[in-house]
Amino acid sequence: MTTAREIMTGGAECAQVSDTVSEAARKMRDLDVGALPICGDDNRLKGMITDRDIVMNCVAEGMDTTTAKVADYAGDEVVTIGADDSIEEALATMTRHGVRRLPVIDGYDLVGMLSQADIATNLPEDRVGDLVAAISAAPSNG
């Protein structure tokens, strides 16, 4: 059984709850990623913010990205996967919640990020189509 830990991208960078949206956007640009986990002062996962959240919920509403905090634009629910969970469980979780990325948790610690692409490159070819179809049909939640 292949686990999330084996195929994830380790060392996930966080935006802090007190960061501005502009700071998060710059971090996304610098890391070449479309989503960041949001961590609190205790370094525990508090949410996720995506490039889509920034554009649709902050920029499009005319908010000042230099003063708006990422905590105000993060999704309500954080969907995660355990580091030792199977890629099949990760696929089911992504499909169920309509997300393309999952923070990978070991206990309470954020240990990495798992993307749709990570799973697609590690699934048997006959299962990749199922993944893409399921995720593409779901509402875009990052």
Contacts in CASP RR format, 6 or more apart in sequence:
PFRMAT RR
TARGET T0000
AUTHOR 0000-0000-0000
METHOD contacts of the structure
MODEL  1
MTTAREIMTGGAECAQVSDTVSEAARKMRDLDVGALPICGDDNRLKGMIT
DRDIVMNCVAEGMDTTTAKVADYAGDEVVTIGADDSIEEALATMTRHGVR
RLPVIDGYDLVGMLSQADIATNLPEDRVGDLVAAISAAPSNG
1 86 0 8 1.000
2 86 0 8 1.000
2 87 0 8 1.000
2 122 0 8 1.000
3 83 0 8 1.000
3 84 0 8 1.000
3 85 0 8 1.000
3 86 0 8 1.000
3 87 0 8 1.000
4 81 0 8 1.000
4 82 0 8 1.000
4 83 0 8 1.000
4 84 0 8 1.000
4 85 0 8 1.000
4 86 0 8 1.000
4 87 0 8 1.000
4 89 0 8 1.000
4 90 0 8 1.000
4 102 0 8 1.000
4 104 0 8 1.000
4 114 0 8 1.000
5 83 0 8 1.000
5 84 0 8 1.000
5 104 0 8 1.000
5 106 0 8 1.000
5 111 0 8 1.000
7 87 0 8 1.000
7 114 0 8 1.000
7 118 0 8 1.000
7 119 0 8 1.000
7 121 0 8 1.000
7 122 0 8 1.000
8 83 0 8 1.000
8 104 0 8 1.000
8 111 0 8 1.000
8 112 0 8 1.000
8 113 0 8 1.000
8 114 0 8 1.000
8 118 0 8 1.000
9 112 0 8 1.000
9 113 0 8 1.000
9 114 0 8 1.000
9 115 0 8 1.000
9 118 0 8 1.000
10 104 0 8 1.000
10 111 0 8 1.000
10 112 0 8 1.000
10 113 0 8 1.000
11 111 0 8 1.000
11 112 0 8 1.000
12 37 0 8 1.000
12 103 0 8 1.000
12 104 0 8 1.000
12 110 0 8 1.000
12 111 0 8 1.000
12 112 0 8 1.000
12 113 0 8 1.000
13 27 0 8 1.000
13 31 0 8 1.000
13 36 0 8 1.000
14 36 0 8 1.000
14 37 0 8 1.000
14 38 0 8 1.000
14 39 0 8 1.000
14 40 0 8 1.000
14 43 0 8 1.000
14 45 0 8 1.000
14 110 0 8 1.000
15 23 0 8 1.000
15 24 0 8 1.000
15 27 0 8 1.000
15 36 0 8 1.000
15 37 0 8 1.000
15 38 0 8 1.000
15 39 0 8 1.000
15 49 0 8 1.000
15 70 0 8 1.000
16 38 0 8 1.000
16 39 0 8 1.000
16 40 0 8 1.000
16 41 0 8 1.000
16 70 0 8 1.000
17 38 0 8 1.000
17 39 0 8 1.000
17 40 0 8 1.000
17 41 0 8 1.000
17 46 0 8 1.000
17 69 0 8 1.000
17 70 0 8 1.000
17 71 0 8 1.000
18 69 0 8 1.000
18 71 0 8 1.000
19 27 0 8 1.000
19 69 0 8 1.000
19 70 0 8 1.000
20 65 0 8 1.000
20 66 0 8 1.000
20 67 0 8 1.000
20 68 0 8 1.000
20 69 0 8 1.000
20 70 0 8 1.000
21 49 0 8 1.000
21 54 0 8 1.000
21 58 0 8 1.000
21 63 0 8 1.000
21 65 0 8 1.000
21 66 0 8 1.000
21 68 0 8 1.000
21 69 0 8 1.000
21 70 0 8 1.000
21 73 0 8 1.000
22 65 0 8 1.000
22 66 0 8 1.000
23 70 0 8 1.000
24 36 0 8 1.000
24 49 0 8 1.000
24 54 0 8 1.000
24 70 0 8 1.000
25 51 0 8 1.000
25 54 0 8 1.000
25 65 0 8 1.000
27 36 0 8 1.000
28 34 0 8 1.000
28 35 0 8 1.000
28 36 0 8 1.000
28 51 0 8 1.000
33 113 0 8 1.000
34 50 0 8 1.000
34 51 0 8 1.000
34 101 0 8 1.000
34 142 0 8 1.000
35 48 0 8 1.000
35 49 0 8 1.000
35 50 0 8 1.000
35 51 0 8 1.000
35 101 0 8 1.000
35 113 0 8 1.000
35 142 0 8 1.000
36 48 0 8 1.000
36 49 0 8 1.000
36 70 0 8 1.000
37 45 0 8 1.000
37 47 0 8 1.000
37 48 0 8 1.000
37 103 0 8 1.000
37 110 0 8 1.000
37 113 0 8 1.000
38 45 0 8 1.000
38 46 0 8 1.000
38 47 0 8 1.000
38 48 0 8 1.000
38 49 0 8 1.000
38 70 0 8 1.000
38 71 0 8 1.000
38 74 0 8 1.000
39 45 0 8 1.000
39 46 0 8 1.000
39 110 0 8 1.000
40 46 0 8 1.000
43 110 0 8 1.000
44 108 0 8 1.000
45 78 0 8 1.000
45 80 0 8 1.000
45 103 0 8 1.000
45 105 0 8 1.000
45 108 0 8 1.000
45 110 0 8 1.000
46 71 0 8 1.000
46 74 0 8 1.000
46 78 0 8 1.000
47 74 0 8 1.000
47 75 0 8 1.000
47 78 0 8 1.000
48 74 0 8 1.000
48 75 0 8 1.000
48 78 0 8 1.000
48 101 0 8 1.000
48 103 0 8 1.000
48 142 0 8 1.000
49 70 0 8 1.000
49 73 0 8 1.000
49 74 0 8 1.000
49 75 0 8 1.000
50 141 0 8 1.000
50 142 0 8 1.000
52 140 0 8 1.000
52 142 0 8 1.000
53 73 0 8 1.000
53 74 0 8 1.000
53 75 0 8 1.000
54 65 0 8 1.000
54 73 0 8 1.000
57 73 0 8 1.000
58 65 0 8 1.000
58 68 0 8 1.000
58 73 0 8 1.000
59 65 0 8 1.000
75 141 0 8 1.000
77 97 0 8 1.000
78 103 0 8 1.000
79 93 0 8 1.000
79 97 0 8 1.000
79 99 0 8 1.000
79 102 0 8 1.000
80 102 0 8 1.000
80 103 0 8 1.000
80 104 0 8 1.000
80 105 0 8 1.000
81 89 0 8 1.000
81 90 0 8 1.000
81 93 0 8 1.000
81 102 0 8 1.000
81 103 0 8 1.000
81 104 0 8 1.000
81 105 0 8 1.000
81 114 0 8 1.000
82 104 0 8 1.000
82 105 0 8 1.000
82 106 0 8 1.000
82 107 0 8 1.000
83 104 0 8 1.000
83 105 0 8 1.000
83 106 0 8 1.000
83 107 0 8 1.000
83 111 0 8 1.000
84 106 0 8 1.000
87 119 0 8 1.000
87 122 0 8 1.000
87 123 0 8 1.000
90 102 0 8 1.000
90 114 0 8 1.000
90 119 0 8 1.000
91 119 0 8 1.000
91 123 0 8 1.000
91 127 0 8 1.000
91 130 0 8 1.000
91 131 0 8 1.000
91 134 0 8 1.000
93 99 0 8 1.000
93 102 0 8 1.000
94 100 0 8 1.000
94 102 0 8 1.000
94 116 0 8 1.000
94 119 0 8 1.000
94 131 0 8 1.000
94 134 0 8 1.000
94 135 0 8 1.000
95 131 0 8 1.000
95 134 0 8 1.000
95 135 0 8 1.000
95 138 0 8 1.000
97 138 0 8 1.000
97 141 0 8 1.000
98 134 0 8 1.000
98 135 0 8 1.000
98 138 0 8 1.000
98 139 0 8 1.000
98 140 0 8 1.000
98 141 0 8 1.000
99 135 0 8 1.000
99 138 0 8 1.000
99 141 0 8 1.000
99 142 0 8 1.000
100 115 0 8 1.000
100 116 0 8 1.000
100 135 0 8 1.000
100 142 0 8 1.000
101 113 0 8 1.000
101 114 0 8 1.000
101 115 0 8 1.000
101 116 0 8 1.000
101 142 0 8 1.000
102 113 0 8 1.000
102 114 0 8 1.000
102 115 0 8 1.000
103 110 0 8 1.000
103 112 0 8 1.000
103 113 0 8 1.000
103 114 0 8 1.000
104 110 0 8 1.000
104 111 0 8 1.000
104 112 0 8 1.000
104 113 0 8 1.000
104 114 0 8 1.000
105 111 0 8 1.000
116 131 0 8 1.000
116 132 0 8 1.000
116 135 0 8 1.000
119 131 0 8 1.000
120 128 0 8 1.000
120 131 0 8 1.000
120 132 0 8 1.000
123 131 0 8 1.000
END
